[in-house]
């Protein structure tokens, strides 16, 4: 599995300023970062993974997984993600598929070191934060602190207006 050390090595190779933060307590998912770090949600990012869906078929080589970077506690509107990808529908990807394809724990996917065939979007709201942001590293006890411009340059995510709902607006599920 990928972890903070994998991310740290990548960022050292790229000579990118960053910090691997040891969390004061373990997190169950990236949405827990604001509370654990004592930061506002807009300073913490989550990577949600979606799967293009066609009736009677699921994941195919023709439709790779989609990673959407949003602020902690928010969920992208699947219809907007589907439209941006130009597919009829997307659904949250199954945990086992996320683990297999990304090599991260499904609830702690980092926006870095994802396979080249994973399509990446970043919500424009998250992309507008010109500051250090924190994101998951694949581990429950660490977070990555990195400047937004560096993060989005490294992960090559396409800024897209993606309306989101706040996680507290609906019951929490194991969506990614």
MIMAR-337171 format. One record per residue (C-alpha): x, y, z. Coordinates in steps of 0.1 Angstrom, whole numbers, plus 5000, padded with zeros to 4 digits. Layout:
BEGIN
atom u X, v Y, w Z .
...
//
This chain:
BEGIN
atom u 5000, v 5000, w 5000 .
atom u 5011, v 5036, w 4993 .
atom u 5018, v 5057, w 5024 .
atom u 5033, v 5089, w 5037 .
atom u 5068, v 5077, w 5029 .
atom u 5059, v 5071, w 4992 .
atom u 5045, v 5106, w 4990 .
atom u 5075, v 5121, w 5008 .
atom u 5099, v 5104, w 4984 .
atom u 5079, v 5118, w 4954 .
atom u 5079, v 5153, w 4968 .
atom u 5116, v 5151, w 4976 .
atom u 5124, v 5140, w 4940 .
atom u 5104, v 5170, w 4927 .
atom u 5120, v 5193, w 4953 .
atom u 5085, v 5203, w 4965 .
atom u 5082, v 5220, w 4999 .
atom u 5059, v 5199, w 5021 .
atom u 5054, v 5185, w 5055 .
atom u 5043, v 5151, w 5067 .
atom u 5023, v 5158, w 5099 .
atom u 5020, v 5132, w 5126 .
atom u 4984, v 5134, w 5137 .
atom u 4975, v 5136, w 5175 .
atom u 4950, v 5108, w 5170 .
atom u 4942, v 5084, w 5142 .
atom u 4916, v 5093, w 5116 .
atom u 4891, v 5069, w 5100 .
atom u 4887, v 5090, w 5069 .
atom u 4900, v 5122, w 5053 .
atom u 4869, v 5140, w 5065 .
atom u 4883, v 5138, w 5100 .
atom u 4913, v 5160, w 5092 .
atom u 4898, v 5194, w 5101 .
atom u 4887, v 5183, w 5136 .
atom u 4920, v 5165, w 5143 .
atom u 4942, v 5194, w 5130 .
atom u 4920, v 5222, w 5143 .
atom u 4916, v 5237, w 5109 .
atom u 4886, v 5250, w 5089 .
atom u 4874, v 5224, w 5064 .
atom u 4885, v 5244, w 5033 .
atom u 4921, v 5239, w 5044 .
atom u 4917, v 5201, w 5043 .
atom u 4911, v 5181, w 5011 .
atom u 4895, v 5148, w 5004 .
atom u 4899, v 5126, w 4973 .
atom u 4865, v 5110, w 4963 .
atom u 4867, v 5081, w 4939 .
atom u 4839, v 5075, w 4914 .
atom u 4832, v 5048, w 4889 .
atom u 4815, v 5054, w 4856 .
atom u 4783, v 5033, w 4854 .
atom u 4764, v 5018, w 4826 .
atom u 4734, v 4996, w 4832 .
atom u 4745, v 4960, w 4832 .
atom u 4783, v 4969, w 4833 .
atom u 4806, v 4983, w 4858 .
atom u 4843, v 4992, w 4856 .
atom u 4858, v 4987, w 4821 .
atom u 4891, v 4998, w 4806 .
atom u 4871, v 5022, w 4785 .
atom u 4860, v 5041, w 4816 .
atom u 4887, v 5045, w 4842 .
atom u 4881, v 5056, w 4878 .
atom u 4875, v 5093, w 4885 .
atom u 4892, v 5111, w 4914 .
atom u 4876, v 5143, w 4925 .
atom u 4894, v 5165, w 4950 .
atom u 4870, v 5185, w 4973 .
atom u 4872, v 5202, w 5007 .
atom u 4867, v 5180, w 5037 .
atom u 4831, v 5172, w 5046 .
atom u 4818, v 5178, w 5011 .
atom u 4805, v 5154, w 4985 .
atom u 4805, v 5162, w 4947 .
atom u 4773, v 5160, w 4928 .
atom u 4776, v 5127, w 4908 .
atom u 4756, v 5142, w 4879 .
atom u 4782, v 5170, w 4875 .
atom u 4811, v 5145, w 4877 .
atom u 4794, v 5124, w 4850 .
atom u 4789, v 5154, w 4828 .
atom u 4825, v 5165, w 4832 .
atom u 4836, v 5130, w 4822 .
atom u 4810, v 5128, w 4794 .
atom u 4794, v 5096, w 4807 .
atom u 4757, v 5089, w 4815 .
atom u 4763, v 5082, w 4852 .
atom u 4789, v 5078, w 4879 .
atom u 4786, v 5062, w 4913 .
atom u 4810, v 5060, w 4943 .
atom u 4835, v 5033, w 4935 .
atom u 4834, v 5001, w 4957 .
atom u 4860, v 5001, w 4985 .
atom u 4877, v 4969, w 4972 .
atom u 4882, v 4985, w 4937 .
atom u 4895, v 5017, w 4952 .
atom u 4920, v 4997, w 4973 .
atom u 4931, v 4976, w 4943 .
atom u 4934, v 5004, w 4917 .
atom u 4948, v 5032, w 4938 .
atom u 4969, v 5011, w 4963 .
atom u 4956, v 5034, w 4991 .
atom u 4932, v 5026, w 5019 .
atom u 4898, v 5037, w 5004 .
atom u 4889, v 5062, w 5031 .
atom u 4924, v 5078, w 5030 .
atom u 4932, v 5082, w 4993 .
atom u 4958, v 5109, w 4986 .
atom u 4956, v 5129, w 4954 .
atom u 4992, v 5120, w 4946 .
atom u 5007, v 5089, w 4931 .
atom u 4974, v 5077, w 4915 .
atom u 4976, v 5056, w 4884 .
atom u 4979, v 5075, w 4851 .
atom u 4946, v 5062, w 4839 .
atom u 4926, v 5077, w 4868 .
atom u 4909, v 5109, w 4856 .
atom u 4914, v 5137, w 4881 .
atom u 4892, v 5168, w 4887 .
atom u 4895, v 5194, w 4915 .
atom u 4865, v 5214, w 4926 .
atom u 4872, v 5250, w 4917 .
atom u 4863, v 5261, w 4952 .
atom u 4891, v 5239, w 4966 .
atom u 4915, v 5251, w 4939 .
atom u 4910, v 5287, w 4949 .
atom u 4926, v 5283, w 4983 .
atom u 4960, v 5300, w 4980 .
atom u 4975, v 5285, w 5012 .
atom u 4989, v 5253, w 5026 .
atom u 4963, v 5225, w 5026 .
atom u 4963, v 5192, w 5043 .
atom u 4953, v 5159, w 5028 .
atom u 4953, v 5122, w 5035 .
atom u 4985, v 5101, w 5029 .
atom u 4969, v 5066, w 5029 .
atom u 4977, v 5063, w 5066 .
atom u 4954, v 5069, w 5096 .
atom u 4981, v 5087, w 5116 .
atom u 4997, v 5111, w 5091 .
atom u 4986, v 5140, w 5068 .
atom u 5004, v 5159, w 5041 .
atom u 5007, v 5196, w 5043 .
atom u 5015, v 5212, w 5009 .
atom u 5008, v 5244, w 4991 .
atom u 4977, v 5242, w 4969 .
atom u 4996, v 5253, w 4937 .
atom u 5022, v 5226, w 4942 .
atom u 4996, v 5199, w 4949 .
atom u 4975, v 5207, w 4919 .
atom u 5005, v 5210, w 4896 .
atom u 5018, v 5176, w 4907 .
atom u 4985, v 5157, w 4905 .
atom u 4974, v 5173, w 4872 .
atom u 4938, v 5177, w 4883 .
atom u 4915, v 5197, w 4861 .
atom u 4898, v 5225, w 4879 .
atom u 4860, v 5221, w 4874 .
atom u 4830, v 5238, w 4889 .
atom u 4816, v 5209, w 4909 .
atom u 4786, v 5216, w 4932 .
atom u 4790, v 5198, w 4965 .
atom u 4768, v 5189, w 4994 .
atom u 4782, v 5190, w 5029 .
atom u 4785, v 5156, w 5045 .
atom u 4763, v 5167, w 5074 .
atom u 4735, v 5174, w 5049 .
atom u 4729, v 5137, w 5046 .
atom u 4736, v 5105, w 5064 .
atom u 4773, v 5095, w 5063 .
atom u 4780, v 5065, w 5041 .
atom u 4812, v 5049, w 5029 .
atom u 4812, v 5071, w 4998 .
atom u 4845, v 5081, w 4983 .
//
